[in-house]
Amino acid sequence: MATRSNGSSGPLVFISAAEQSADLHGAGLVRATRAACPTTRFVGVAGPAMVAAGCEPVFDMTRHSAMLLSAIGLAGRAASMMRRCDRLLRGRPFDAAVLIDSPTLHLPLAGRARAAGVPVLYYIAPQLWAWGASRIYKLRHRVDKLAVILPFEEAYFRDQGVDTTFVGHPLAEQFAAQPIDGHAVDMLRSRGSPVIALLPGSRRHVVEQILPGQVEVATRVAAAFPRAAFGVSIANAEVRPIIDRLTRSAGVAIDACCDRHAELIEAADLVLVASGTSTLEVAFRARPMIVMYNASRVFYHLIARWMIHTGHFALPNILAGRELVPEFMPYYTSIEPIAARAVELLRSPGQLKAMSNGLREVVGPLRAGRASQTTAAMLLALAGRQHQAGTSAPSTGPAPLKSVPLAAVGRETKMPLRSPES
């Protein structure tokens, strides 16, 4: 086992993020930690955002996240990364390890860190309240501190014997820092009324599944509102050809919006959004929405429905504990009910305003925390104790597994999975 630091320099922290969203959250954490303690060094599995923030990379998994987090788990590059990280953790005097989301990858890696004598901070909890609750033993046995981003998670994991702190949602600080071009918003609104935004997601397979239905809904709305204007957000160059192909034959004019994602949401009277992180952004901007996802019906009925304990799927409805926004998930068999709901909402300003007010209310607690700064303070405290002790304290072992009724989490709702794209 490597000898720990002796206090002559700042903490040395191992960090790992396997997805692009985690890379952004990790970058925020690196910046916040170094602002509080400039001599802190970060080394680990890092994407471009974390590298730009000052992390020394040994592996970049963000380009391969779709493969890594699939059912094959740690095959291929993930297994190679795991071996390299294991050697790194045992060979260098790390004061703490930070693992961000991605439990398929990071619960095993947490075990490697603990075996190397490195205390673990897990940032963004596995959704054990939704499925896979048996993994609580691994979480409790391998993780010293858990930083959670949804308010109800703190009580849930504390009741399960995990030292947990709600830190706020990292997207809140990202959205708050994002500038909005008011002129662009006005230009989008000038094209017609009402304005409907289509957000089909950022991954090719999701866009292929969701955008055709969104386009069909748009054609139904255009029939009811001849002056309506439509815009589709193009998340990246990879999905642009798919979006161009699917909107070209739509039968209704749909403007392509590149680099105007936030402005399109701000301009919209109603947003048709693929389930995922974008639902939370729409909620933060208090825009009325309809959430759509079209997963495999066969997979859902044969497997997923028996594994998922859920009353709602969309993140805004999870937070509200009720159906605040219409959700058509995990799949839909007809566009007609979605189109009918969209037309009904657009004809009812009162319903749209009530939805907007409800969204402001449910995201309020997420704004209250300063996720990066609070998690940085947790990390420095954990690394500081390790720094002073010279070695990690032995684990006292896990407490007995408690059974927590799902109804006790998130009001009357059985809590669902994190949205498919988040």
WOGI-V791747 format. One line per field, one symbol per residue. ss: DSSP state (h for helix, s for strand, l for the rest). psi: psi as a letter, one per 40 degrees, with the letter a starting at -180 (. if undefined). burial: I if it has 16 or more other C-alpha atoms within 10 Angstrom, else O. A space follows every 50 residues. Layout:
BEGIN
ss=???
psi=???
burial=???
END
This chain:
BEGIN
ss=lllllllllllssssssllhhhhhhhhhhhhhhhhhllllsssssllhhh hhhllssssllhhhhhhhllllllllhhhhhhhhhhhhhhhllllsssss llhhhhhhhhhhhhhllllsssslllllllllhhhhhhhhhhllssssll hhhhhhhhhllllssslllhhhhhhhhllllhhhhhhhhlllllsssssl lllhhhhhhhhhhhhhhhhhhhhhllllssssssllhhhhhhhhhhhhll llllssssllhhhhhhhllsssssllhhhhhhhhllllssssllllhhhh hhhhhhhlllllllhhhhhhlllllssslllllllhhhhhhhhhhhllhh hhhhhhhhhhhhhhhhhhllhhhhhhhhhhhhhhhhhhhlllllllllll lllllhhhllllllllllllll
psi=hihiieeeiiihhhihheidddddddddddddddddgdehhhhahiaddd ddeehhieihedeeddddeadebfibdddddddddddddeeighdihhhh agdddddddddddddeehihhhhgiigdedifdeeddddddehdihhieh dedddddddeehhihheihdddddddehihhddddddddeeihihhhhge aeidddddddddddddddddddddgdeiihihhhdiddedddddddddfd eihhhhhhffddddddeidhhhhihaddddddddefhiihhiigihdddd ddcddedhghdidhddddddeigdihhgieiieiddddddddddddegdd ddddddddddddedddddigdddddddddddddddddddeiiiiheiiii hihhhddehfbeihhiiiide.
burial=OOOIIOOOOIIIIIIIIIIIIIIIIIIIIIIIIIOOOOOIIIIIIIIIII IOIIIIIIIIIIOOIOIIIOOOOIOOOIOOIIOOIIOIIIOIIIIIIIII IIIIIIIOIIIIIIOIIIIIIIIIIIIIIIIOOOOIIOIIIIIIIIIIII IIIIIIIOOIIIIIIIIIIIIIIOOOOOOOOOOIIOOIIOOOIIIIIIII IIOIOIIIIIIIIIIIIIIIIIOOIOOIIIIIIIIOOOIIOIIOOOIOOO OIIIIIIOOIIIIIIIIIIIIIIIIIIIIIIIIIIIIIIIIIIIIOOOOO OOOOOOOIIIIIIIIIIIIIIOIIIIIIIIIIOOIOOIIOOIIOIIOOOO OIIOIIOIIIIIIOOIIOIIIIIIIIIIIIOIIIIIIOOIIIOOOOOIOO OOOOOIOOIIOOIIIIIIIOOI
END
